[in-house]
Amino acid sequence: MPVPSFSLSALVFRLYLFNFVFLIGIMRIYLDNAATTSIDPTVLAEMVLVMQEHYGNPSSIHADGRKVRTLVEQARKKVASLLNVSPAEIFFTSGGTEADNMAIRRGVLDYGITHAISSPLEHHAVLHTLEKLQDDGHIKLSLLDVDDKGHIDVEQLEDLLKNNDRTFVSLMHANNEVGTLTDIALISEICRKYDAIFHSDTVQTMGHFVHDFSALNVAFATGAAHKFHGPKGVGFLYVNHQYKINPLIYGGAQERNMRGGTENVYGIVGLAKALELAYAHMDEHRKHIQGLKDYMRHELLQSIPGISINGEQDPDHSLYTVLNVSFPEMEMADMLLFNLDIAGISASGGSACSSGSNIGSHVLHAMGIDKNRPSVRFSFSRSNTKEEIDVVVSKLKELCLEKV
């Protein structure tokens, strides 16, 4: 077992400080929305109403069950309408990870695929699933080259498709750590040319960009409610009607025989409501959040010498909710996130400083980002303010300038 990089006394001290922060009730600034968002009060109210008044099992044939079945199907129709697909193409899951697993495992195994293409920047729900399929001897996995902004090599993708048997392609729409967007419309057309099966993890862009899956040659796409102000523990898989796959989870005839287990009715209702609200206010939210991202990037570059921004920053090719920053090398770099937390600021690590491990971020490593510099992902929502950004920038300036 590897020896931890910190002593037991240091760990105890950290835990003491964490508890102290909670006890004094320090005002917190939440900039980790790419991990999860707060539940919209309107969504919560609708979920509570269902919990209180509609408790029947949607698989029951009596009146109470039929009422709840209606709620599930209304939610399915709402999601399908927003994505411009058929309700029969939407299957509710426990979240994005299950949806990705279902798409990848069933897409590969049910179609007898022996070659898959992905990138080293994918979420572990995708990478680990593909790696497991390779370890078990089902596929050969090819990972595309990426540049220092997180763009995949499209020419390499086409070469691999041209020189291999029918292939399963899994490429995310937006990277969850650095925000770089992939042109999934272009990828879908390349996949069409070579009869490849295309799956896209759209978890980070769902509810933040308009998706019209009927206009794309995409076989599978995924979403998770907690990324767009819905509840945790519920998501969905879009399965293009041209593709027929077997269940990932057996044990019942739920989800039209595609996923065993009683449906998370409250979560499904909340997901549909959250997505509806996201689409209704998308333009105003995008303008507000993009403004916060641009402002924070400008203020950091002006305030702290030696910092750099990771990922694509062109607004047309970048997720507007994510800003990944590398700070100058400093002593106790692994304490940067901890010190932010003590100051009441929630963010995520993009390097080893996030966890105290020596592994670091697989995304930043693949992009060639200096692992000796602490990197932090700040991710925004509609509830964040410019005043909060000022507080965060001021604290970062204090931490960096005193520890460089």
C-alpha positions in Angstrom: 0.0 0.0 0.0 1.4 3.4 -0.9 2.3 5.7 1.9 0.0 8.8 2.1 1.7 12.1 1.2 0.6 13.7 4.5 1.0 12.7 8.2 -1.8 11.6 10.5 -1.4 14.8 12.5 -1.9 16.8 9.4 -5.0 14.9 8.5 -6.4 15.4 12.0 -5.7 19.1 11.7 -7.6 19.2 8.4 -10.6 17.5 9.8 -10.6 19.8 12.8 -10.6 22.8 10.5 -13.4 21.4 8.4 -15.5 20.9 11.5 -14.7 24.4 12.6 -15.8 25.9 9.3 -19.2 24.1 9.6 -19.6 25.2 13.2 -19.0 28.9 12.6 -21.4 28.8 9.6 -19.2 30.6 7.2 -20.9 31.9 4.1 -20.1 29.6 1.2 -19.6 30.3 -2.5 -20.4 27.3 -4.7 -18.3 27.0 -7.9 -18.6 23.2 -8.5 -21.7 23.1 -10.6 -20.1 20.7 -13.1 -20.1 18.1 -10.3 -23.7 18.8 -9.4 -26.1 21.7 -9.3 -28.7 22.8 -6.7 -32.2 21.7 -7.1 -34.5 24.3 -8.6 -37.3 25.1 -6.0 -39.9 24.6 -8.7 -38.6 21.2 -9.4 -38.5 20.3 -5.8 -42.0 21.4 -5.2 -43.2 19.2 -8.1 -41.3 16.3 -6.7 -42.7 16.7 -3.2 -46.3 16.9 -4.6 -45.7 13.5 -6.3 -44.3 12.0 -3.1 -47.2 13.2 -1.1 -50.1 12.4 -3.4 -49.0 9.8 -5.9 -47.4 6.8 -4.2 -48.7 3.9 -6.4 -46.3 1.6 -8.2 -46.3 2.5 -11.9 -46.3 -1.2 -12.8 -49.5 -1.8 -10.9 -52.7 -2.1 -13.0 -55.0 -0.5 -10.5 -56.0 3.2 -10.5 -53.2 4.4 -8.2 -50.6 2.6 -10.3 -52.1 4.0 -13.5 -51.9 7.5 -12.2 -48.2 7.2 -11.5 -47.6 5.5 -14.9 -49.2 8.5 -16.5 -46.7 10.8 -14.7 -43.8 8.8 -15.9 -45.0 8.8 -19.5 -45.7 12.5 -19.4 -42.2 13.1 -18.3 -40.9 10.9 -21.1 -42.9 12.8 -23.6 -41.6 16.1 -22.2 -37.9 15.0 -22.5 -38.4 13.6 -25.9 -40.2 16.8 -27.1 -37.3 19.0 -25.9 -34.7 16.7 -27.7 -36.9 16.4 -30.8 -37.1 12.6 -30.7 -39.8 10.0 -30.1 -40.8 9.1 -26.5 -40.1 5.5 -27.4 -36.4 6.5 -27.7 -36.0 7.7 -24.1 -35.2 5.3 -21.3 -34.8 6.5 -17.7 -31.8 5.3 -15.7 -30.2 6.0 -12.3 -27.9 8.6 -13.9 -25.3 9.3 -16.6 -23.0 6.5 -15.5 -25.6 3.8 -15.9 -26.7 5.3 -19.2 -23.2 5.3 -20.6 -22.6 1.7 -19.4 -25.8 0.6 -21.0 -25.1 2.3 -24.3 -21.5 1.1 -24.5 -21.8 -2.5 -23.3 -25.0 -3.3 -25.1 -24.0 -1.4 -28.3 -20.7 -3.3 -28.4 -21.9 -6.8 -27.4 -25.3 -6.8 -29.1 -23.8 -5.7 -32.5 -20.8 -7.9 -32.3 -18.4 -5.0 -32.4 -14.7 -5.8 -32.1 -13.2 -2.3 -32.4 -13.9 0.9 -30.5 -12.6 4.4 -30.7 -12.7 7.0 -27.9 -10.4 9.6 -26.5 -8.2 9.8 -23.3 -10.3 12.8 -22.2 -13.6 10.9 -21.6 -15.3 10.6 -18.3 -14.4 7.4 -16.4 -18.0 6.1 -17.0 -16.9 5.8 -20.6 -13.2 5.0 -20.4 -13.4 2.4 -17.7 -16.3 0.6 -19.4 -14.4 0.5 -22.7 -11.2 -0.7 -21.0 -13.1 -3.5 -19.2 -14.6 -4.6 -22.6 -11.0 -4.7 -24.0 -9.6 -6.5 -20.9 -12.3 -9.2 -21.4 -11.3 -9.7 -25.0 -14.4 -8.2 -26.7 -12.8 -5.2 -28.4 -9.6 -3.5 -29.4 -9.7 0.0 -28.1 -8.1 2.9 -30.0 -7.7 6.3 -28.2 -7.4 9.4 -30.4 -4.6 11.9 -30.0 -5.6 15.2 -28.4 -4.0 18.6 -28.5 -3.1 21.0 -25.7 -6.6 22.5 -25.8 -8.4 19.2 -25.6 -9.4 18.8 -29.3 -9.5 15.4 -30.8 -7.6 14.5 -34.0 -10.5 14.1 -36.5 -8.3 13.0 -39.3 -7.0 10.1 -37.1 -10.6 9.2 -36.3 -11.4 8.8 -40.0 -8.2 6.9 -40.7 -9.1 4.4 -37.9 -12.6 4.0 -39.2 -11.4 3.5 -42.7 -8.9 0.7 -41.7 -11.0 -1.3 -39.2 -14.1 -3.4 -39.2 -17.4 -1.8 -38.1 -16.5 0.4 -35.0 -18.2 1.7 -31.9 -17.2 5.4 -31.4 -17.7 7.1 -28.0 -16.8 10.8 -27.8 -18.3 13.3 -25.3 -19.9 16.6 -26.4 -18.1 18.7 -23.8 -15.2 17.7 -21.5 -16.3 17.9 -17.8 -12.9 19.2 -16.6 -11.8 21.8 -19.2 -15.0 22.4 -21.1 -13.6 21.9 -24.6 -16.5 21.1 -27.0 -16.4 18.4 -29.7 -18.3 19.0 -32.9 -20.6 16.0 -32.6 -22.5 16.9 -35.7 -19.3 16.5 -37.7 -18.4 13.3 -35.8 -21.8 11.9 -36.5 -21.4 12.4 -40.2 -18.0 10.8 -40.3 -19.6 7.8 -38.4 -22.4 7.7 -41.0 -19.8 7.5 -43.8 -18.2 4.4 -42.3 -21.3 2.8 -40.7 -19.9 3.3 -37.2 -22.1 3.3 -34.1 -21.8 6.7 -32.4 -22.4 7.2 -28.7 -21.9 10.7 -27.1 -21.8 11.4 -23.4 -23.8 14.6 -23.4 -24.2 14.8 -19.6 -22.3 18.2 -19.3 -24.2 19.9 -22.1 -27.7 18.6 -21.4 -29.8 21.5 -20.3 -27.1 24.0 -21.3 -27.3 23.6 -25.1 -30.1 22.8 -27.4 -30.0 19.2 -28.6 -31.8 17.9 -31.7 -30.9 14.3 -31.8 -33.2 13.6 -34.8 -30.8 15.8 -36.9 -27.7 13.8 -35.9 -26.5 10.3 -36.8 -26.1 9.4 -33.1 -27.1 6.0 -31.8 -26.9 6.8 -28.1 -26.8 9.9 -25.9 -27.0 10.4 -22.2 -28.2 12.9 -19.6 -28.2 13.3 -15.8 -30.7 15.5 -14.0 -28.4 16.8 -11.3 -26.3 18.6 -13.9 -29.2 21.0 -14.8 -30.8 21.7 -11.4 -32.7 18.5 -11.1 -32.4 15.7 -8.5 -29.5 13.3 -8.2 -29.9 9.6 -8.9 -31.8 9.9 -12.2 -30.8 10.2 -15.8 -31.8 8.9 -19.2 -30.4 7.2 -22.3 -31.5 8.2 -25.8 -31.5 5.2 -28.1 -32.0 5.9 -31.8 -35.0 3.9 -33.0 -32.7 2.3 -35.7 -30.8 0.4 -33.0 -32.2 -2.4 -30.9 -30.3 -3.4 -27.8 -30.8 -5.7 -24.8 -31.2 -4.5 -21.2 -28.2 -3.9 -19.0 -30.2 -4.5 -15.8 -32.6 -7.5 -15.7 -35.4 -8.3 -13.2 -38.5 -6.7 -14.5 -40.4 -5.4 -17.5 -40.0 -1.8 -16.6 -39.0 0.8 -19.2 -40.6 -1.2 -21.9 -38.6 -4.3 -21.0 -35.3 -2.3 -21.2 -34.5 -1.8 -17.5 -35.6 -3.9 -14.6 -36.5 -2.2 -11.4 -39.2 0.1 -10.1 -38.9 3.5 -11.7 -37.7 6.4 -9.6 -40.9 8.3 -10.2 -40.1 11.4 -8.2 -36.7 11.7 -9.8 -38.2 11.2 -13.3 -40.8 13.9 -12.8 -38.1 16.2 -11.4 -35.8 15.5 -14.4 -38.4 16.4 -16.9 -39.3 19.6 -15.1 -35.7 20.6 -14.7 -35.0 20.1 -18.4 -38.2 22.0 -19.3 -37.0 25.0 -17.2 -33.5 24.8 -18.5 -34.8 25.1 -22.1 -37.2 27.8 -21.3 -34.5 30.1 -19.8 -31.4 28.8 -21.7 -30.5 32.0 -23.5 -30.6 34.3 -20.5 -28.8 31.7 -18.3 -26.1 31.2 -20.9 -25.5 35.0 -21.3 -25.3 35.4 -17.5 -22.9 32.4 -16.9 -20.7 33.2 -19.9 -20.3 36.7 -18.5 -19.2 35.3 -15.2 -16.7 33.0 -16.8 -15.2 35.7 -19.0 -15.0 38.1 -16.0 -13.3 35.6 -13.8 -10.8 34.6 -16.5 -10.0 38.3 -17.1 -9.6 39.1 -13.4 -7.4 36.1 -12.7 -5.1 36.8 -15.7 -4.8 40.4 -14.5 -4.3 39.6 -10.8 -2.0 36.6 -10.6 1.2 36.4 -12.6 2.0 33.0 -14.2 -1.5 31.5 -14.3 -2.8 29.8 -17.5 -6.3 28.7 -18.6 -6.7 25.1 -19.6 -8.9 24.0 -22.5 -10.4 25.8 -25.4 -11.6 29.4 -24.5 -13.3 30.4 -27.7 -17.0 30.7 -26.6 -18.1 28.9 -29.8 -16.0 25.9 -28.9 -16.1 25.8 -25.1 -18.6 24.9 -22.4 -19.6 28.2 -20.8 -20.1 26.7 -17.4 -16.5 25.5 -16.9 -13.2 27.4 -16.3 -10.1 25.3 -15.6 -7.1 27.2 -14.2 -3.4 26.2 -13.6 -1.7 28.3 -10.9 2.0 28.9 -10.5 4.1 26.2 -8.7 3.9 26.7 -5.0 4.8 25.0 -1.7 2.0 22.9 -0.4 0.2 23.0 -3.7 -2.1 20.2 -2.6 -3.4 22.6 0.1 -4.8 25.1 -2.5 -8.3 23.5 -2.7 -8.3 22.8 1.0 -7.6 26.5 1.8 -10.3 27.6 -0.6 -12.7 25.3 1.2 -11.7 26.8 4.6 -12.4 30.2 3.0 -15.9 29.0 2.1 -15.3 28.4 -1.6 -16.2 25.1 -3.2 -14.4 24.1 -6.4 -12.8 20.9 -7.8 -9.2 19.9 -8.5 -7.8 19.2 -11.9 -4.6 17.8 -10.6 -3.1 15.8 -7.8 -3.9 18.6 -5.3 -7.6 17.6 -5.5 -7.1 14.4 -3.6 -3.6 14.2 -2.2 -2.8 11.3 -4.6 0.0 11.1 -7.1 -2.4 10.2 -10.0 -3.7 13.6 -10.9 -6.2 14.4 -13.7 -6.2 12.0 -16.6 -7.6 14.8 -18.7 -4.8 17.3 -18.0 -2.2 14.6 -18.3 -3.4 13.7 -21.8 -3.4 17.4 -22.8 0.2 17.7 -21.6 -0.5 20.2 -18.8 2.3 20.6 -16.2 1.4 18.2 -13.4 3.6 20.2 -10.9 1.2 23.2 -11.1 -2.0 23.0 -9.1 -5.1 23.2 -11.3 -8.6 24.0 -10.2 -11.9 23.7 -12.0 -14.4 26.5 -11.3 -17.8 25.7 -12.7 -20.7 28.2 -12.6 -24.5 28.2 -12.5 -27.2 30.8 -13.0 -27.2 31.5 -9.2 -23.6 32.7 -9.1 -22.9 36.4 -9.0 -20.2 38.8 -10.0 -19.7 39.7 -6.4 -18.9 36.1 -5.6 -16.3 36.0 -8.3 -14.6 39.1 -6.8 -14.4 37.3 -3.5 -12.9 34.2 -5.0 -10.4 36.1 -7.1 -9.3 38.1 -4.1 -8.8 34.9 -2.1 -6.9 33.2 -4.8 -4.6 36.2 -5.2 -3.9 36.1 -1.5 -3.2 32.4 -1.5 -1.0 32.4 -4.6 1.1 35.5 -3.9 1.8 34.4 -0.3 2.7 30.8 -1.2 4.6 31.2 -4.5 
